[in-house]
């Protein structure tokens, strides 16, 4: 029996790889001769870099970049495909988690957060020879339209008086001219795939500021002004590039970072995070000769079918007429919809009444996964 295991992380207690290995241990207890293939998974957000690097046996590179408030941090990105491709998570340089980890004591200040470090990571990887880029946009703390990243890549922003503007949120409404002549030439040789499950445009009631601004520190009374500033930035971008992506689905991702990529970089594709993950690690090739596919995530519910890892895995497995089993920390009443979407059966791994802290304990979670997998595969044997 060959079993391919492609489980998303159980956030807070098991990484994708840990969950997969715990599941494999249970399968071996029931079927000692079973062949198991563990494929780390993620949906384009946190954990995407680790899943791709581990899945493709790549390596990590560290570099010093600007952090969310400009001060230097050590960021990490992955390198795969013999050094030709880089896997970058924007959150490594501009993440909400960094704001908490750095203990800056000032909370979220959208007027000062920047994406500059994302641009610095891109250039660092390009100087190493990377030309293909996978970018995860999830978890960004910035809401400045991506101008910090663009400045790091060589763009310059000027006010109506001809003076150069700092690349920060307050400058968006003041831009009179954008000069992209200084952008690094190597970017013309680079291809970017942006993991983006957000469908929001840059501006308007469903735009970056109005929908996501509050979680990045934007006050209710600031939203109108800042949305107008984004609109102005889009106008000046149109003058500079001849492109108008302000209304494009995904342009509002990561506080407008999606808009910056589409508007200023030459070879950009916005793709579903799950689809990008599945394409990059080549899950479909691993299914050759498989009998069963195991997937899962921390919580299985109706939202799972809206582009999360288990759905993506099931969709590919069903192309090859394979049975799909899912494990989850918790299962909601509406999870039955997952059966209609290709998951043949799903099982919660928690075995008894317990506290949330106990259920989330990494040791307990791994044991629960192993025992659940063992019992299911005893039945299958």
C-alpha atoms as one frame of an Amber mdcrd trajectory, in Angstrom:
protein
   0.000   0.000   0.000   1.268   3.470  -0.940  -0.110   6.419   0.990   0.610
  10.051   0.071   0.235  12.349   3.084  -0.347  16.049   2.347  -1.606  17.721
   5.530  -1.606  21.449   6.276  -0.142  22.642   9.562  -2.234  22.530  12.722
  -1.394  26.092  13.663  -0.037  26.437  17.163   0.793  22.788  17.719   2.076
  20.931  14.620   3.845  22.036  11.473   2.766  20.407   8.235   5.806  18.149
   8.324   5.222  17.164  11.964   1.574  16.350  11.299   2.544  14.281   8.273
   5.172  12.313  10.149   2.814  11.648  13.067   0.232  10.364  10.598   2.826
   8.150   8.885   3.777   6.648  12.263   0.169   5.602  12.823  -0.075   4.089
   9.354   3.096   2.034   9.928   1.702   0.667  13.184  -1.304  -0.664  11.298
   0.485  -1.517   8.059   4.233  -2.029   8.732   5.003  -2.504   5.041   3.121
   0.552   3.835   5.007   3.079   1.732   4.327   6.596   2.957   5.221   9.813
   1.180   4.960  12.940   3.344   4.458  16.157   1.375   4.574  19.338   3.522
   1.711  21.662   2.608   0.569  25.256   3.091  -1.963  27.604   1.512   0.307
  30.489   0.534   0.405  32.087   3.971   2.575  31.317   6.969   4.458  28.070
   6.472   4.544  28.219   2.666   8.277  28.806   2.530   9.052  25.939   4.896
   6.704  23.568   3.072   8.227  24.284  -0.335  11.829  24.211   0.882  11.282
  20.923   2.697   9.245  19.444  -0.150  11.887  20.293  -2.755  14.896  19.750
  -0.478  16.070  23.320  -0.813  18.048  25.524   1.543  17.530  28.669   3.582
  19.309  31.980   3.147  19.404  34.759   5.727  19.829  38.458   5.007  19.510
  41.740   6.849  16.525  43.793   5.717  14.338  46.630   6.894  11.727  45.393
   9.336   8.113  46.561   9.594   9.193  49.907  11.084  12.413  50.298   9.140
  14.931  49.065  11.712  16.959  46.073  10.550  15.827  42.513  11.122  17.201
  39.166  10.010  14.901  37.768   7.352  14.991  34.295   5.865  13.960  33.017
   2.450  14.204  29.677   0.704  16.182  28.709  -2.374  15.150  25.704  -4.482
  15.658  24.258  -7.962  19.464  24.334  -7.801  19.533  27.962  -6.714  17.350
  29.220  -9.548  14.186  29.900  -7.552  13.525  31.843  -4.364  10.586  31.381
  -1.985   9.891  34.586  -0.071   7.308  35.271   2.625   6.616  38.990   2.898
   5.950  38.508   6.608   9.626  37.714   7.157  10.338  41.436   6.707   7.022
  43.170   7.247   4.941  40.713   9.260   2.405  41.344  11.971   4.217  38.720
  14.016   7.411  40.782  13.795   5.673  43.776  15.337   4.781  41.602  18.325
   8.127  39.800  18.450  10.203  42.972  18.341   8.292  44.324  21.337   8.355
  47.849  19.976   5.734  48.992  22.450   3.993  51.214  19.917   1.464  48.764
  18.541   0.461  48.906  14.903   1.122  52.246  13.237   0.095  52.118   9.558
   1.724  55.500   8.960   5.161  54.023   9.614   5.017  50.350   8.604   6.843
  49.536   5.385   7.338  46.799   2.808  10.902  47.932   2.049  12.355  44.693
   3.352  10.398  42.665   0.785  12.165  44.505  -2.025  15.514  44.014  -0.310
  14.933  40.260  -0.070  14.058  40.112  -3.763  17.278  41.910  -4.734  19.345
  39.758  -2.371  17.969  36.604  -3.996  18.400  37.999  -7.507  22.055  38.777
  -6.778  22.492  35.108  -5.832  21.189  34.100  -9.246  17.498  33.473  -8.529
  15.195  34.346 -11.395  11.984  32.557 -10.457  10.189  33.873  -7.374   7.363
  32.519  -5.282   6.006  35.273  -3.012   3.703  34.655  -0.063   1.870  37.859
   0.820   0.065  36.736   3.981   0.599  38.352   7.369   1.882  41.752   6.246
   1.599  44.622   8.735   1.877  47.356   6.098  -0.828  49.338   4.280   1.275
  51.583   2.032   0.480  50.218  -1.419   3.840  48.480  -1.692   5.793  51.704
  -2.225   8.399  50.632   0.319   9.155  47.546  -1.749   9.154  49.611  -4.935
  11.630  52.127  -3.511  13.965  49.287  -2.512  13.758  48.005  -6.099  14.716
  51.422  -7.497  11.514  53.487  -7.826  11.484  57.099  -6.683   8.447  59.132
  -5.639   8.293  62.934  -5.898   5.837  65.526  -4.632   4.309  68.347  -6.693
   7.191  70.567  -5.542   9.748  68.185  -7.040  11.065  67.025  -3.672  11.566
  63.304  -3.149   9.041  61.712  -0.806   9.717  59.026   1.777   8.209  55.661
   0.822   5.478  55.559   3.463   1.709  55.710   3.680   1.496  59.473   4.193
   3.220  60.042   0.843   0.587  58.312  -1.292  -1.691  61.362  -1.360   1.239
  63.705  -2.137   2.742  61.956  -5.149   3.165  64.230  -8.142   5.498  62.070
 -10.204   6.905  58.536 -10.105  10.281  57.700 -11.619  10.958  54.023 -12.227
  14.050  54.515 -14.387  16.259  53.408 -11.506  14.627  49.994 -11.077  17.146
  47.152 -11.063  17.681  45.801 -14.567  17.819  42.220 -13.331  14.074  42.394
 -12.592  13.422  42.151 -16.344  14.803  38.613 -16.171  12.674  37.585 -13.201
   9.294  35.860 -13.071   7.056  36.272 -10.020   4.236  34.026  -8.860   2.311
  35.730  -6.085   0.336  33.560  -3.673  -2.868  35.507  -3.293  -6.233  34.179
  -2.153  -7.519  37.677  -1.403  -9.883  38.900  -4.133 -10.110  42.510  -2.968
  -9.206  45.420  -5.268  -6.871  48.221  -4.232  -9.522  50.908  -3.696 -13.165
  51.336  -2.811 -15.473  49.808  -0.214 -13.915  46.380  -0.733 -10.393  47.725
  -1.063  -7.234  47.268   0.980  -7.913  50.091   3.437 -11.628  49.603   4.043
 -11.518  45.827   4.466  -8.100  45.114   5.978  -6.951  48.485   7.322  -8.310
  48.007  10.839  -6.259  44.882  11.454  -3.181  46.897  10.486  -3.929  49.818
  12.769  -5.993  52.114  10.517  -8.595  54.056  12.509 -12.179  54.312  11.290
 -11.903  58.063  10.757  -8.773  57.600   8.601 -10.248  55.168   6.112 -11.845
  57.712   3.783  -8.678  59.769   3.409  -6.431  56.731   2.995  -8.674  55.074
   0.415  -8.582  58.313  -1.566  -4.788  58.301  -1.220  -4.691  54.777  -2.700
  -6.839  55.997  -5.583  -4.418  58.889  -6.157  -1.475  56.478  -6.115  -3.252
  54.384  -8.745  -3.767  57.500 -10.898  -0.066  58.374 -10.724   0.860  54.759
 -11.408  -1.281  54.866 -14.552   0.563  58.001 -15.667   3.908  56.306 -15.038
   3.305  52.791 -16.339   0.231  52.967 -18.565  -1.292  50.195 -16.424  -4.380
  50.410 -14.254  -4.800  47.454 -11.911  -6.618  49.257  -9.090  -9.807  47.272
  -9.704  -8.129  43.916 -10.331  -8.938  41.109  -7.900  -5.945  40.645  -5.590
  -4.520  44.134  -6.054  -5.540  44.909  -2.464  -3.581  41.983  -1.033  -1.123
  42.802   1.767  -2.136  46.460   1.945  -1.699  46.994  -1.799   1.435  44.897
  -2.271  -0.424  42.911  -4.943  -1.034  46.169  -6.846   2.638  47.104  -6.665
   3.734  43.754  -8.074   1.245  43.819 -10.937   1.881  47.434 -11.860   5.662
  47.706 -11.678   7.233  44.296 -12.191   7.338  42.838 -15.694   6.436  39.165
 -15.319   3.843  38.627 -12.573   1.140  36.030 -12.055  -1.304  36.078  -9.134
  -2.331  32.550  -8.253  -4.246  30.743  -5.537  -1.948  29.942  -2.639  -2.993
  26.303  -2.630  -2.635  25.957  -6.400   0.792  27.574  -6.277   1.841  25.162
  -3.558   0.570  22.117  -5.425   2.235  23.205  -8.661   5.543  24.045  -7.027
   6.034  20.822  -5.088   4.603  18.629  -7.847   2.079  16.733  -5.734   0.428
  15.166  -8.760   3.633  13.361  -9.754   3.893  11.875  -6.271   0.449  10.273
  -6.663   1.712   7.787  -9.229   1.093   4.301  -7.832  -0.676   5.628  -4.726
  -3.644   3.853  -3.160  -4.820   6.436  -0.647  -4.263  10.163  -0.090  -4.382
  11.656   3.403  -4.892  15.368   3.961  -6.207  17.610   6.736  -5.916  20.831
   8.720  -6.514  22.164  12.195 -10.242  22.775  11.685 -12.359  21.148   9.008
 -15.526  23.078   8.160 -17.483  24.593   5.297 -14.673  27.134   4.757 -12.335
  24.283   3.845 -13.888  23.998   0.390 -13.147  27.672  -0.352  -9.586  27.084
  -1.494  -7.857  25.554   1.513  -5.256  22.786   1.430  -7.546  19.748   1.897
  -9.733  20.808  -1.015  -6.761  21.348  -3.316  -5.289  17.975  -2.413  -8.640
  16.205  -2.843  -9.198  17.833  -6.224  -5.943  16.453  -7.595  -6.424  13.047
  -5.958  -9.843  12.659  -7.543  -8.359  13.253 -10.990  -6.598   9.928 -10.369
  -9.661   8.254  -8.774  -7.969   7.915  -5.380  -9.627   7.649  -1.979  -9.115
  10.723   0.196  -9.075  10.703   4.004  -8.809  13.860   6.110  -7.782  14.347
   9.749  -8.501  17.514  11.700  -8.147  18.872  15.202 -11.842  19.749  15.226
 -14.673  19.092  12.803 -17.707  21.385  12.554 -21.288  20.330  11.840 -21.149
  21.795   8.345 -18.008  19.854   7.425 -20.196  17.360   5.525 -19.783  19.653
   2.531 -16.189  18.408   2.336 -17.539  14.977   1.382 -19.260  16.512  -1.618
 -15.994  18.272  -2.534 -13.941  15.082  -2.780 -12.981  14.059   0.753 -14.359
  10.540   1.180 -14.169  10.500   4.986 -12.854  12.791   7.719 -11.953  12.158
  11.336 -11.244  14.440  14.327  -8.076  13.391  16.139  -9.036  14.515  19.656
  -9.993  11.336  21.519 -11.586  12.574  24.739 -12.988  15.634  26.478 -10.071
  17.944  27.124  -9.097  21.576  27.506  -8.021  23.638  24.519  -4.524  23.997
  25.972  -4.196  20.215  26.326  -5.491  19.607  22.811  -3.041  22.200  21.435
  -0.059  20.774  23.288   2.354  19.645  20.518   3.094  16.316  22.176  -0.584
  15.520  22.679  -1.460  16.612  19.154   1.153  14.331  17.601   0.065  11.367
  19.729  -3.564  11.985  18.826  -2.726  12.140  15.134  -0.745   8.907  15.309
  -3.485   7.035  17.165  -6.234   8.277  14.853  -4.280   7.277  11.754  -3.486
   3.870  13.222  -7.124   3.050  13.932  -8.345   4.188  10.514  -5.685   2.177
   8.695  -6.331  -0.892  10.821  -9.816  -0.829   9.343  -8.447  -0.332   5.846
  -6.059  -3.260   6.244
